[in-house]
Amino acid sequence: YEDRNFMGRSYECSSDCSDMSSYLSRCHSCRVESGCWMVYDRPNFMGNQYFLRRGDYADYMNMWGWGNNWIRSCRMIPMYRGSYRMRMYERENFMGQMMEVTDDCDSIMDRYHWSGGCHSCHIMDGHWLMYEQPHYRGRMWYFRPGEYRSFREMMGMSNMKFMSMKRIMDSCLEKKHIYCSRKGQITFYEDRNFMGRSYECSSDCPDMSSYLSRCHSCRVESGCWMVYDHPNFMGNQYFLRRGDYADYMNMWGWGNNWIRSCRMIPMYRGSYRMRMYERENFMGQMMEVTDDCDSIMDRYHWSGGCHSCHIMDGHWLMYE
């Protein structure tokens, strides 16, 4: 979308786009309906880049600290469900110590004692994200299978190195129903960009103030979560999948409200079924629904929307 909060002219994309300026004069917000994507602030997949999963990005420039730079090109990350394997090297041109990696690494320095990080790599299997700082912080780059002899030459930056890496898993392929992993883990941080004191949570928490005096960013490591701006699961709420939320208050338009409670959504793999009613107390016309509906008004001609419902199976999100 040209403007923040999904306003202005829009362009819908379902494959790689090397130059967005052919379609929009600017881009200040975007919505990922399906799949995983890398977006870039320069044409031809160059410049700063950011990884997107399914979700709404109402003001990504503030969220990512891109200043006045906006998305100029995008690349769809292909579906992949195989093994993950890379060889990373301590120096350019595959020199120095080598380590073979098959899973995520949140700190190359801590795990392998490479204070200078990784300067070249060979991706044998899978798709990966590499970060310039430990714990998946700082700028990120997308790597697909291939040989990368010199990050410095490839990115045109002196002393370019990576300090952490993460696999791009098949959660990109999630359908629109809520489908979550068995175990959940979310980490809350006092300040933006995952700074300050933190609290790690793996179950429902009715009052975050017991652990943090404030919360300005969070990282979902696994599972699906609902977060709330009041204690005891009250107030405005937002649905989170696995991903990084470096400045969610700006992203969601919460003002000065921050996460006060959270609830983990349990794993569910069964059928989905609800009965929704045109009026309160299960009155008026009734419709049984088993799949997503992007507009009750368009599909069922209920101009007043849905006022009560009975959820028989599954977990659902309802939007006003």
C-alpha positions as CSV (number, residue, x, y, z in Angstrom):
1,Y,0.0,0.0,0.0
2,E,1.1,3.6,-0.8
3,D,0.3,4.9,2.7
4,R,0.5,3.7,6.3
5,N,-2.3,1.6,7.8
6,F,-3.1,0.0,4.4
7,M,-4.4,3.2,2.8
8,G,-3.9,4.6,-0.7
9,R,-3.3,2.8,-3.9
10,S,-2.2,-0.9,-3.6
11,Y,-0.4,-3.5,-5.7
12,E,-0.9,-7.3,-5.2
13,C,2.1,-9.5,-5.8
14,S,2.4,-13.3,-6.0
15,S,6.0,-13.7,-7.3
16,D,9.3,-11.9,-7.3
17,C,9.2,-8.2,-8.2
18,S,12.5,-6.6,-9.1
19,D,11.2,-3.0,-9.2
20,M,8.1,-1.8,-7.3
21,S,8.3,1.7,-8.8
22,S,6.6,0.2,-11.9
23,Y,3.5,-0.2,-9.8
24,L,3.6,2.3,-6.9
25,S,5.2,5.7,-6.4
26,R,5.8,4.8,-2.7
27,C,5.1,2.0,-0.2
28,H,4.4,2.7,3.5
29,S,2.6,-0.5,4.6
30,C,2.1,-4.1,3.5
31,R,0.0,-7.2,4.3
32,V,1.3,-10.7,3.7
33,E,-1.6,-13.0,3.0
34,S,0.5,-16.2,2.6
35,G,4.0,-17.4,2.2
36,C,7.3,-16.0,3.3
37,W,9.0,-13.0,1.6
38,M,12.2,-10.9,1.6
39,V,11.6,-7.2,1.0
40,Y,14.4,-4.8,0.0
41,D,14.8,-1.0,0.1
42,R,16.5,-0.9,-3.3
43,P,15.5,-2.4,-6.7
44,N,16.9,-5.7,-8.0
45,F,16.9,-7.3,-4.5
46,M,19.6,-5.0,-3.2
47,G,20.1,-2.9,0.0
48,N,18.6,-3.4,3.4
49,Q,16.3,-6.4,3.5
50,Y,13.7,-7.8,5.9
51,F,12.0,-11.1,6.3
52,L,8.2,-11.2,6.3
53,R,5.8,-13.9,7.4
54,R,2.0,-13.8,7.1
55,G,0.8,-10.8,9.0
56,D,0.0,-7.0,8.8
57,Y,2.8,-4.4,8.7
58,A,0.9,-1.1,9.1
59,D,4.0,1.1,9.5
60,Y,7.1,-1.0,8.8
61,M,9.4,1.9,8.2
62,N,9.2,2.9,11.8
63,M,9.2,-0.7,13.0
64,W,12.4,-1.6,11.2
65,G,14.2,1.8,11.5
66,W,14.4,2.2,7.7
67,G,14.0,6.0,7.9
68,N,12.6,7.3,4.6
69,N,13.5,4.1,2.7
70,W,10.6,2.1,1.4
71,I,10.2,-1.4,-0.2
72,R,11.5,-1.2,-3.8
73,S,11.7,-5.0,-4.6
74,C,10.6,-8.3,-3.1
75,R,11.4,-12.0,-3.4
76,M,9.2,-14.9,-2.5
77,I,10.9,-17.6,-0.5
78,P,10.1,-21.0,-2.1
79,M,8.4,-23.8,-0.2
80,Y,11.0,-26.2,1.4
81,R,10.5,-29.1,3.8
82,G,13.8,-30.9,3.6
83,S,17.0,-30.9,5.7
84,Y,19.1,-27.9,6.6
85,R,22.9,-27.8,6.2
86,M,25.5,-25.2,5.7
87,R,29.3,-24.9,6.1
88,M,30.4,-21.6,7.5
89,Y,34.0,-20.3,7.6
90,E,35.9,-18.0,9.9
91,R,37.4,-16.1,7.0
92,E,36.7,-15.2,3.4
93,N,37.1,-17.6,0.5
94,F,36.3,-20.6,2.7
95,M,39.4,-20.1,4.7
96,G,40.1,-20.5,8.4
97,Q,38.2,-22.8,10.7
98,M,35.1,-24.5,9.3
99,M,31.9,-25.6,11.0
100,E,29.0,-27.6,9.6
101,V,25.6,-26.3,10.9
102,T,22.2,-28.0,10.7
103,D,20.2,-25.9,13.1
104,D,19.7,-22.4,14.4
105,C,22.6,-20.7,16.1
106,D,21.8,-17.6,18.2
107,S,25.5,-16.7,18.8
108,I,28.4,-17.9,16.7
109,M,30.7,-16.3,19.3
110,D,29.3,-18.2,22.2
111,R,28.9,-21.6,20.5
112,Y,32.1,-21.7,18.4
113,H,34.2,-19.0,20.1
114,W,34.6,-17.1,16.8
115,S,34.9,-13.5,18.0
116,G,35.2,-12.3,14.4
117,G,32.0,-14.1,13.3
118,C,31.5,-15.9,9.9
119,H,32.9,-14.3,6.7
120,S,31.9,-16.9,4.1
121,C,29.6,-19.9,3.8
122,H,28.4,-22.7,1.6
123,I,24.7,-23.4,1.8
124,M,24.1,-27.0,0.9
125,D,20.4,-27.4,2.0
126,G,17.6,-25.2,3.0
127,H,16.9,-21.5,3.2
128,W,18.6,-19.4,5.9
129,L,18.6,-15.9,7.5
130,M,21.9,-14.6,8.7
131,Y,22.2,-11.7,11.2
132,E,25.1,-9.3,11.7
133,Q,24.7,-9.4,15.5
134,P,24.2,-12.3,18.0
135,H,20.7,-13.3,19.1
136,Y,19.1,-12.5,15.7
137,R,19.7,-8.8,16.0
138,G,20.8,-6.1,13.6
139,R,20.5,-6.3,9.8
140,M,19.6,-9.6,8.2
141,W,20.3,-11.3,4.9
142,Y,18.5,-14.1,3.1
143,F,20.7,-17.0,1.8
144,R,19.5,-19.9,-0.5
145,P,21.7,-22.8,-1.6
146,G,24.9,-21.7,-3.1
147,E,28.5,-20.6,-2.4
148,Y,29.1,-17.2,-0.8
149,R,32.9,-16.6,-0.8
150,S,33.0,-13.0,0.6
151,F,30.2,-11.2,2.4
152,R,32.3,-8.1,2.2
153,E,32.4,-8.1,-1.6
154,M,28.8,-9.4,-2.0
155,M,27.3,-6.6,0.2
156,G,29.9,-3.9,-0.5
157,M,30.6,-3.3,3.1
158,S,34.0,-3.5,4.8
159,N,34.4,-6.1,7.6
160,M,31.0,-7.6,6.8
161,K,30.3,-10.7,9.0
162,F,27.5,-12.6,10.6
163,M,27.1,-13.5,14.2
164,S,23.9,-15.6,14.3
165,M,21.7,-17.6,11.9
166,K,18.3,-19.0,11.7
167,R,16.6,-21.6,9.4
168,I,13.5,-20.5,7.4
169,M,11.1,-23.3,8.4
170,D,7.9,-24.5,6.8
171,S,5.8,-22.5,9.1
172,C,5.7,-20.2,6.1
173,L,3.2,-22.6,4.7
174,E,0.6,-22.2,7.4
175,K,-3.0,-21.9,6.3
176,K,-5.3,-19.1,7.4
177,H,-6.8,-21.2,10.2
178,I,-4.9,-20.9,13.4
179,Y,-2.3,-23.8,13.4
180,C,0.3,-23.7,16.1
181,S,3.1,-25.9,17.4
182,R,2.8,-28.0,20.5
183,K,5.2,-26.0,22.6
184,G,5.2,-22.2,22.9
185,Q,7.9,-19.7,23.9
186,I,7.8,-16.0,23.8
187,T,10.3,-13.5,25.2
188,F,9.3,-10.0,26.3
189,Y,11.8,-7.1,26.4
190,E,11.6,-3.8,28.3
191,D,12.8,-1.6,25.4
192,R,12.4,-1.5,21.7
193,N,14.7,-3.7,19.4
194,F,15.0,-6.4,22.1
195,M,16.9,-4.3,24.5
196,G,16.8,-4.0,28.3
197,R,15.6,-6.6,30.8
198,S,13.7,-9.6,29.5
199,Y,11.2,-12.2,30.6
200,E,10.8,-15.6,28.9
201,C,7.4,-17.1,29.0
202,S,6.1,-20.6,28.0
203,S,2.5,-20.5,29.3
204,D,-0.3,-18.1,30.0
205,C,0.6,-15.0,32.1
206,P,-2.2,-13.0,33.5
207,D,-0.1,-10.1,34.7
208,M,3.3,-9.1,33.1
209,S,4.0,-6.4,35.7
210,S,5.1,-9.2,38.1
211,Y,8.2,-9.6,35.8
212,L,8.7,-6.3,33.9
213,S,7.9,-2.7,34.6
214,R,7.3,-2.2,30.8
215,C,7.4,-4.1,27.5
216,H,8.3,-2.4,24.2
217,S,9.3,-5.4,22.1
218,C,8.9,-9.2,22.0
219,R,10.2,-12.2,20.1
220,V,8.0,-15.4,19.5
221,E,10.3,-18.4,19.3
222,S,7.6,-21.0,18.9
223,G,3.8,-21.4,19.1
224,C,1.0,-18.9,18.6
225,W,0.0,-16.3,21.2
226,M,-2.6,-13.7,22.0
227,V,-1.2,-10.6,23.8
228,Y,-3.4,-8.1,25.7
229,D,-2.9,-4.5,26.8
230,H,-4.6,-5.1,30.1
231,P,-4.0,-7.7,32.8
232,N,-6.1,-10.9,33.0
233,F,-6.4,-11.2,29.2
234,M,-8.5,-8.0,28.8
235,G,-8.4,-4.9,26.6
236,N,-7.0,-4.7,23.0
237,Q,-5.5,-7.9,21.8
238,Y,-3.2,-9.0,19.0
239,F,-2.4,-12.4,17.5
240,L,1.3,-13.4,17.2
241,R,3.0,-16.1,15.2
242,R,6.7,-17.0,15.4
243,G,8.7,-13.8,14.5
244,D,10.3,-10.6,15.8
245,Y,8.3,-7.6,17.0
246,A,10.9,-4.9,17.5
247,D,8.5,-2.0,18.0
248,Y,5.0,-3.5,18.2
249,M,3.3,-0.4,19.8
250,N,3.9,1.6,16.7
251,M,3.1,-1.3,14.4
252,W,-0.3,-2.0,16.0
253,G,-1.2,1.6,16.9
254,W,-1.4,0.9,20.6
255,G,-0.1,4.3,21.6
256,N,1.5,4.1,25.1
257,N,-0.2,0.8,25.9
258,W,2.0,-2.2,26.3
259,I,1.5,-5.9,26.7
260,R,0.2,-6.7,30.2
261,S,-0.9,-10.3,29.8
262,C,-0.5,-13.1,27.3
263,R,-2.1,-16.4,26.5
264,M,-0.7,-19.4,24.5
265,I,-3.0,-20.8,21.9
266,P,-3.0,-24.6,22.2
267,M,-2.0,-26.9,19.3
268,Y,-5.0,-28.0,17.3
269,R,-5.2,-30.2,14.1
270,G,-8.9,-31.1,13.9
271,S,-11.8,-29.7,12.0
272,Y,-13.1,-26.1,12.2
273,R,-16.8,-25.3,12.7
274,M,-18.8,-22.4,14.1
275,R,-22.4,-21.2,14.0
276,M,-22.7,-17.4,13.8
277,Y,-25.8,-15.4,14.3
278,E,-27.1,-12.1,13.0
279,R,-28.3,-11.0,16.4
280,E,-27.4,-11.4,20.1
281,N,-28.4,-14.5,22.1
282,F,-28.3,-16.7,19.0
283,M,-31.2,-14.9,17.4
284,G,-31.8,-13.9,13.8
285,Q,-30.4,-15.7,10.8
286,M,-27.8,-18.5,11.5
287,M,-24.9,-19.6,9.3
288,E,-22.6,-22.6,9.9
289,V,-19.0,-21.8,8.9
290,T,-16.1,-24.2,8.3
291,D,-13.6,-22.0,6.6
292,D,-12.2,-18.4,6.6
293,C,-14.6,-15.6,5.6
294,D,-13.0,-12.2,4.6
295,S,-16.4,-10.4,4.5
296,I,-19.6,-11.5,6.3
297,M,-21.4,-8.7,4.5
298,D,-20.3,-9.8,1.0
299,R,-20.8,-13.5,1.5
300,Y,-24.0,-13.5,3.6
301,H,-25.4,-10.0,3.0
302,W,-25.5,-9.3,6.8
303,S,-24.9,-5.5,6.8
304,G,-24.9,-5.5,10.6
305,G,-22.3,-8.2,10.9
306,C,-22.3,-11.1,13.5
307,H,-23.4,-10.4,17.1
308,S,-23.2,-13.9,18.7
309,C,-21.7,-17.2,17.8
310,H,-21.2,-20.8,19.0
311,I,-17.7,-22.3,18.3
312,M,-18.0,-26.0,18.0
313,D,-14.5,-26.9,16.7
314,G,-11.1,-25.1,16.4
315,H,-9.7,-21.8,17.3
316,W,-10.7,-18.7,15.4
317,L,-9.8,-15.0,15.1
318,M,-12.7,-12.6,14.6
319,Y,-12.2,-9.1,13.2
320,E,-14.5,-6.0,13.6
